[in-house]
């Protein structure tokens, strides 16, 4: 299975830099096996059935992009220099982070981001560093919210800088647990009225948490995709969440993750018989064609990058030939791609 098997041509004009407004006005490609329909997210009320259970990732994106000033003492006195920092993930102490420029960073020096927020460089490698901040808990969250900017994906950040609107646009309406540095983007299409309408129809919801890391944007660098190693991300499926999912499956309802992050988490928590167990820890599950799904009946997701692990995941769910036809249709019909783009509802043939 070669990396080139997951390539396709995507016109740059289809890369969305702002979301649809309102959220539910985004387009929705519905694929039931080989059948494709063009709809809107607001039409989900007709696509889901009473007894279906949607799995929602309630992670909250932190404003992980920071501009700071490096400070260290030399024989000539204190030296200052600007640095751009992107937080990657929590460490045992502090945060792993990227720095630009990283080459001149020195272990032990201080980086000041605002009057209230600073960090010491505790470790440095060739690719990243570990920062220990002067604040923790709610004090850290408040200072970060003041000093930081939303960590837009590279393909958006290359076109424009994040702004105040992104603090709302790049956050789900059910975000509760801080820790992600990328949004679970399929969930961005939901608003409170749509959630209420689905609940009134008899659709139920289970919240899980997977803190999406910056590794979600890392390219696959090996030609034989089966040798690729995924980045690890922290997630949790509570005992209550596991029980809800198992009860729905026993009753004959469908389990439909909203986003690949929710899917990867419940698949990590499921045993070979499809029973979902409580889970808390890191997962580096890599789903590509040939994978046998344990707990997932369908998936709502956005349209993904060529040669990405997420494209491999949806190819595993629907089949590679079918995904090629779905993506050919999306490009031909002008669907908007990636994090702020349109959505798809992928319903594979019953197994």
N, C-alpha and C positions, 0 to 999 in steps of 0.2 A: 504494500500500500504506500504510494508515493505522495509527497507533498504536492506535486503538480496535479494530482487528482482532485485537489480541492481549490483550484485556482479558477477565477472567472474575471471577465472584464467589467469594470464598474466605472461608468462615467462620473467624473468628479462633481458634476452638477447635482447628482443624487445624494451626496453626503450632506445630511442635515446639520446646520449649525444652530438652529433654534427649534424648539418643539412646536407641535401644533397647538393652537389655542381655540377653544378649550381642549384639555387633554384628550377627551373622548372623541374629538373630531378627527383624530389621526386615522389614516386608512388601515384596514385590517384585511390581510390575505388569509382566507380560510382554505386549508387543504385537507380534504378527507380522502385519504388514499390518493388516487389519481385525479380526483375532482378538485378544481380550484374555483373559488368565488372571490369577488372583490367587494368588500364591505367596509364598514366603519367600526371603530372600537365601541361606539355607542350601541352597535348591533349585537354585542356580546349577550345581551339579555335574551336574544333568540337562539344563541349558539349553545349556551349552557343549560343543563337540565336540572330539575329538582333532584336533590340527592348527590349532585356533583360537589366535590370539595376542591377549592382552590388553595394552593400552598403559597403563602406570601412571605417574602423575605423582609423582615422588619428592621434590618440594619439601617443605621443612620450615617450618612456621609459627613465626614468632618471637613472643615475648610483647611485642607492639608497643604496648600501652596503658601509659602511664606517668603517674604523678603527680609533679610536681616543684615546686620553688620558684624563681621568677625573682629574680635578684639584679642590681642595677645601682647605680652610684654617682650621686648627685645632689648639688646644693649643700647639701642638708640631711643628707648622709651616705648610707649604704647603704639601699636600699629593697628589701623582700621582698614577694612575692605568690605565691599558689598558681596553678598552671596544670595543666590536663589535656592530655597530648600523645598523639597517635596517629601512629606512623610509617607512612608511605605507601609509599615505595620508596627504594632506594639512589640517590644522586646521584653525579656525578663525584667530589665530595668531600662526605662526610657523607650525610645522609638528608633527603628531603623529608618534611614532617610537618604535621599539623593541630595547632592549638592552641586551647584553650578556657579563658579568652577570648583571642582572637588580637589584637583591636584594640589592646590596651595593650602588646603585645610590642614591644620596641625592638631594632633591629639592633645587635649587638655585646654584648648583655647575656648573662649566664650563667644557665643553668637547671640546678639541682642535683637529681638524682633519688635519689641514695643517697650513702653515704659514699665509694663507689668510682666512681660514674657521674655525669658532668656533660656539658653541651654548651654551645657558644656559638652564638648566633643569627647565622648568616653572611649570610642574606638573609631578607627578608620581603615577601610580596605581599598582595593583598587576600584571598586564599583560603588561603594556606599559608605555610610558612617552610622554610628549609634549616638544619639543625642539623649542626654538626661536633662529634663527641664526643671526649672526652679519651682514649678507648681504641679500639683496633682489633683485628681478628682474634679469636682465642680469648678474649682478655681482655675484649673488648667483649661477646661472646656470653655469657660467664659472668656479667658484671655485669648485663646485660639480663635474663638468666634470674632473677636475684635480685630485681631492681627492678620488672620488668614483669608485665603480666597478658595473658592471651590476648585477641586482638582479636575478640570475638564479633560476629557480624553485627548491624546496627542493630536488626533486628526481634526479636532475642533480648536484646540489651543493654538495650532499652527495657523489658523485662519483669523482668530480674534481672541482678545483677552477675556477672561471671566469678568463678569460684572454683577451688580446687585441682584439682577433678575435671576441669575443662575442659582442664588441661594435658595430660591423657591423651585425653579424649574428642575434642578438636579437633585431633588429630594422627593421621596414618595410621601403620600399623605398618611401612611401608617408607619413612618420611620420612628423607632423608639430607642434603639440601643446603638450608641455611638461607637464607631470603630472602622467603618469602611472608608477607603480612599477612592472608590469608584461606585457609582450607583447601580442597583439592580434594575436596569433600564426598562425592561418590559413593564415593570410596576409603575413607571412614571405615567402610564396612560390612564390610570385609575384616579377618579375623584370620589368624594363622599357620596354624591347622588347616585353614581353608578354602583358603588358598593351596596348602598341601601336597596336599590332596585333589584340587584342580584339576590340579596338576602330575602327580599319579599317573594322572589320566584322560588325559593327553596334551596338556593346554592349556599353552601357553608364554607367557612374559611378557617384555616389553621395557619398560625404564624410560626415561623422558624427564624433563626438568625444565622446568617453567614456573612462575615465581614469581608467584603470584596477587596482584594488587594490590587496594587498596581500591576502585579504579574499577569492580570487578566489581559493586558495589552501587549505582553511580550510576544514577539514573533516565534514561530516554530523554525528552528535553524537546522533540523536534520531532514534529509530527503526521505528516509524510511520513517514514517510518522510513528510507527509502533515503538520506536526507541526514544521518543520524546518523553521528558519528565516534567510533570506539571508542578507549578508552584503550590505551596501549601497555604491554606486559608483556615481560619478558626470558625467553627460553627457549632450550633447547639439545636438539638431537637429535644424538647422537654418530654417527660413521661406523659403529660397531658396531650401534647401534640401527637406523639406516637400512637396513643390510644385512639384519638380522633381519626387518624388516617386509617388505622386497622379496622375500626368500626365501620367506616365508610366502605372499605373494600369488602368486608363481610356482607354488608347490606346490598352490594352490587353497584354502588356509586362509582363514578370515575374520579381518579386522583389526577389533578391538573396543576402542575407547578406553574407559577407565573415567573418566568425567567429561568435561565440556565443555572443560576446560582442556587435557587430553591430546588431545582431538579437534582443537581450534583449532591446536595446535602442529604435529601431523603434517600437517594440511591446509596449514599455512603452509610446510612443508618439502617438499611434494609438487609435482611438475610436472604439466602438463595430462594427461600419459599415466598418471599415478598412481604414478610412481616417486618414492620418498621419498629426499631428499638430506640429507647432514649440514647442520645449521643451528645457528647460534649468533648471537643478537641479539634485537632486539625485534620483536614482531608486534602489529599492530593489526587483524588480520583480523576482519571483520564478516560473519557468516553469517546470511542471512535467506532467505525463500522465493524460489526461482529459482536459488539457488546449486547448482552441480554438484559433488558430492563426488568427491574424487580418490582418497583412500586409506582411507576409512571404510566398513565394511560394516554395522555396527550400533553401538549406543551404550548404555552403562549410565550412568544419571544420576539425580539426585534430581528432585523436582518444583519448578518455578521460579515466581518472582514474576510476577504479571500485568504486562503491558506491558514486560517485561524483554528484553534482548538474548538471554538464554539461552532464553526461550520462543520467540523468533524462530528461534533455531538449531534447536531440536527440531522446529519447524514446517517448517523447510527439509528436514529429514531425513525426516519422516513424512508431510508434507502438512498444510496448515492445518486442513482439515475433520477429518482423522483425529486430530490432536492435540486438537482441541476435544472429540471423543468420548472420548479417553483421559483428559483432565482432568475431564470431566463424570463419568466412571466413578470416578476417584480421589476426587473430592469426595463423590459419593453413597455410596461404600463406606468413607469415613472414613480414607483414607490420610493420613499425617502429612506436612506440607510443609516444604520449605526445608532448611537446612544440616544440622539434626539429624533430619530426617524420613526417610521411607521412600524406596525406590528404584524405578526403572523400567528395564526392558531393552527398548529400542526397536529392532526389526528391520524395516527397510523392505522393501517389495516389491523383488525383484531388478530391477536396472536392465538 
